[in-house]
Amino acid sequence: MQANELRRGMNVMLDGKPYRVMESEIRTPGKGRAFIQVKFRSILDGTQRELKLGTGDQVEEADIESKDMDYLYTEAQGAVFMDVQSYEQTNIPDDVLGDTKPWLSEGMRCSVELLDGVPIGVTLPSIVEIRVRSAEPVVKGQTAAKSSKPAVLENGVTIQVPPFIEAGEKLRVDPTEQRYIERAK
């Protein structure tokens, strides 16, 4: 593909490694030719890189496949997922799981990104229901307007919640932003 076709979220190969486009902006200076300023993030290690590309430069698109898989259980060096269509089991190492590992719960449906059949990333559902393990007591006289307190969830992650949340309650949480959404019904 040509460099001027790059858009945010696209996956490309640079120097034999997969990168995701974070930002892409076409710039036209007063003199000379237009160029494209592109910010990339490595899919494998998260490092960032910026490049100036000519509008006619060619870029190789990365062949990244996304599969729906169910989380089964955790092993010593990773987690085991099952493909929902072929029922094949795949072990995904901890370094690929990264920050998603504490949020995994049995039977959870996730989207696993594969590059040449090798797992390179896991995308969690946008909302997870989870119980509060412990929360600080309500401070008397504290108003609900713009106030929050820390609460530790069952998975050990600490998030900010409204002051009325107590230990044992079930919440709906956005795991990618680690943000409280609402009480579960």
C-alpha positions as CSV (number, residue, x, y, z in Angstrom):
1,M,0.0,0.0,0.0
2,Q,1.1,3.6,-0.4
3,A,2.1,5.7,2.6
4,N,-0.7,8.2,2.0
5,E,-3.3,5.4,2.6
6,L,-2.1,4.9,6.2
7,R,-4.7,5.5,8.9
8,R,-4.8,5.2,12.7
9,G,-5.1,1.5,13.9
10,M,-3.6,0.0,10.7
11,N,-0.9,-2.7,11.1
12,V,2.2,-2.5,8.9
13,M,5.6,-4.3,8.7
14,L,8.7,-2.1,9.2
15,D,12.2,-3.8,9.0
16,G,10.5,-7.2,9.3
17,K,8.6,-6.3,12.6
18,P,4.9,-5.5,13.0
19,Y,3.9,-2.0,14.0
20,R,0.5,-0.3,14.6
21,V,-0.1,3.2,13.2
22,M,-0.9,5.6,16.2
23,E,-1.0,8.9,14.2
24,S,-0.7,9.8,10.6
25,E,-0.6,13.4,9.3
26,I,0.0,14.7,5.8
27,R,2.2,17.9,5.9
28,T,2.7,20.3,3.0
29,P,5.6,22.7,3.7
30,G,5.9,26.0,1.9
31,K,8.7,24.7,-0.3
32,G,9.2,21.2,-1.5
33,R,7.0,18.1,-1.7
34,A,4.3,17.0,0.8
35,F,5.3,14.2,3.2
36,I,3.5,12.1,5.8
37,Q,4.5,12.2,9.4
38,V,3.6,8.8,11.0
39,K,3.9,7.7,14.6
40,F,4.1,3.9,15.0
41,R,4.0,1.6,18.1
42,S,5.7,-1.9,18.0
43,I,3.1,-4.6,18.5
44,L,5.7,-6.9,20.0
45,D,7.4,-4.7,22.6
46,G,5.5,-1.4,22.7
47,T,8.3,0.9,21.6
48,Q,7.4,4.0,19.6
49,R,8.9,5.2,16.4
50,E,8.3,8.2,14.1
51,L,9.0,8.3,10.4
52,K,8.6,10.8,7.6
53,L,7.4,9.1,4.4
54,G,7.0,10.4,0.9
55,T,3.4,10.3,-0.3
56,G,4.4,7.7,-3.0
57,D,6.4,5.5,-0.7
58,Q,5.3,1.9,-0.4
59,V,4.6,0.2,3.0
60,E,4.0,-3.5,3.6
61,E,0.7,-4.3,5.4
62,A,1.1,-6.7,8.3
63,D,-1.0,-9.9,8.0
64,I,-2.5,-9.9,11.5
65,E,-5.4,-12.3,12.1
66,S,-7.8,-11.9,14.9
67,K,-9.6,-14.9,16.5
68,D,-12.2,-15.2,19.2
69,M,-11.0,-17.5,21.9
70,D,-12.2,-18.5,25.4
71,Y,-9.9,-18.2,28.4
72,L,-9.6,-21.7,30.1
73,Y,-7.0,-21.5,32.9
74,T,-3.6,-20.1,33.9
75,E,-0.3,-22.0,33.8
76,A,3.1,-21.2,35.4
77,Q,4.3,-19.3,32.3
78,G,1.1,-18.0,30.7
79,A,-2.6,-18.8,30.1
80,V,-4.4,-21.4,28.0
81,F,-7.1,-20.2,25.5
82,M,-9.4,-22.3,23.3
83,D,-10.4,-21.3,19.7
84,V,-14.2,-21.1,19.7
85,Q,-14.4,-22.6,16.1
86,S,-11.8,-25.3,16.0
87,Y,-11.6,-26.1,19.8
88,E,-7.8,-26.0,19.5
89,Q,-6.0,-24.9,22.7
90,T,-3.2,-22.3,22.6
91,N,-0.8,-21.3,25.4
92,I,-0.2,-17.6,25.4
93,P,2.9,-16.5,27.4
94,D,2.8,-13.9,30.2
95,D,4.8,-11.3,28.2
96,V,2.1,-11.3,25.5
97,L,-0.7,-11.1,28.1
98,G,0.9,-8.1,29.9
99,D,-1.7,-6.0,31.8
100,T,-4.6,-8.2,30.7
101,K,-3.7,-11.2,32.8
102,P,-5.3,-10.1,36.1
103,W,-8.6,-9.4,34.3
104,L,-9.0,-13.0,32.9
105,S,-11.8,-15.1,34.3
106,E,-12.8,-18.6,33.4
107,G,-14.8,-18.8,30.2
108,M,-14.2,-15.2,29.2
109,R,-14.3,-14.5,25.5
110,C,-11.3,-12.5,24.2
111,S,-10.0,-11.5,20.8
112,V,-6.5,-12.9,20.2
113,E,-4.3,-11.3,17.6
114,L,-2.0,-13.7,15.7
115,L,0.9,-12.9,13.4
116,D,1.9,-15.9,11.3
117,G,0.0,-18.2,13.7
118,V,1.9,-16.9,16.8
119,P,-0.1,-14.9,19.5
120,I,1.0,-11.3,19.8
121,G,-1.8,-9.7,21.8
122,V,-5.0,-10.2,23.7
123,T,-8.0,-7.8,23.7
124,L,-10.4,-8.1,26.6
125,P,-14.1,-7.4,26.4
126,S,-15.0,-3.8,26.9
127,I,-16.9,-4.5,30.2
128,V,-16.1,-7.0,32.9
129,E,-18.2,-7.8,36.0
130,I,-16.2,-8.3,39.2
131,R,-16.7,-8.2,43.0
132,V,-15.0,-5.7,45.3
133,R,-12.7,-7.4,47.8
134,S,-12.2,-4.4,50.0
135,A,-13.1,-0.7,50.1
136,E,-12.5,2.1,52.5
137,P,-15.5,3.1,54.7
138,V,-17.5,6.2,53.7
139,V,-16.2,9.4,55.3
140,K,-19.1,11.1,57.1
141,G,-20.1,14.4,55.4
142,Q,-18.3,13.5,52.1
143,T,-20.4,14.5,49.2
144,A,-20.9,12.3,46.1
145,A,-20.0,15.1,43.7
146,K,-16.6,14.4,42.1
147,S,-15.3,12.3,45.0
148,S,-14.0,8.8,44.9
149,K,-12.1,6.3,47.0
150,P,-9.8,3.3,46.2
151,A,-11.3,-0.2,46.1
152,V,-9.4,-3.5,45.7
153,L,-11.2,-5.9,43.3
154,E,-11.2,-9.7,43.5
155,N,-8.3,-9.9,41.0
156,G,-6.1,-7.6,43.2
157,V,-6.4,-4.6,40.9
158,T,-7.1,-1.2,42.7
159,I,-9.4,1.2,41.0
160,Q,-11.2,4.5,42.0
161,V,-14.9,4.0,42.8
162,P,-17.7,6.3,44.1
163,P,-17.9,6.6,48.0
164,F,-21.1,4.5,48.3
165,I,-19.4,1.3,47.0
166,E,-18.8,-1.3,49.7
167,A,-16.9,-4.6,49.9
168,G,-18.7,-7.6,48.4
169,E,-20.6,-5.5,45.7
170,K,-20.4,-6.6,42.1
171,L,-19.3,-3.9,39.7
172,R,-19.1,-3.3,35.9
173,V,-15.6,-2.2,35.1
174,D,-13.7,-1.2,31.9
175,P,-10.6,-3.3,32.1
176,T,-8.5,-1.5,29.5
177,E,-8.9,1.9,31.3
178,Q,-9.3,0.3,34.8
179,R,-12.3,2.5,35.3
180,Y,-15.5,2.0,37.3
181,I,-18.7,2.2,35.1
182,E,-21.6,1.2,37.3
183,R,-23.0,-1.4,39.8
184,A,-23.8,-4.7,38.3
185,K,-27.5,-5.5,38.3
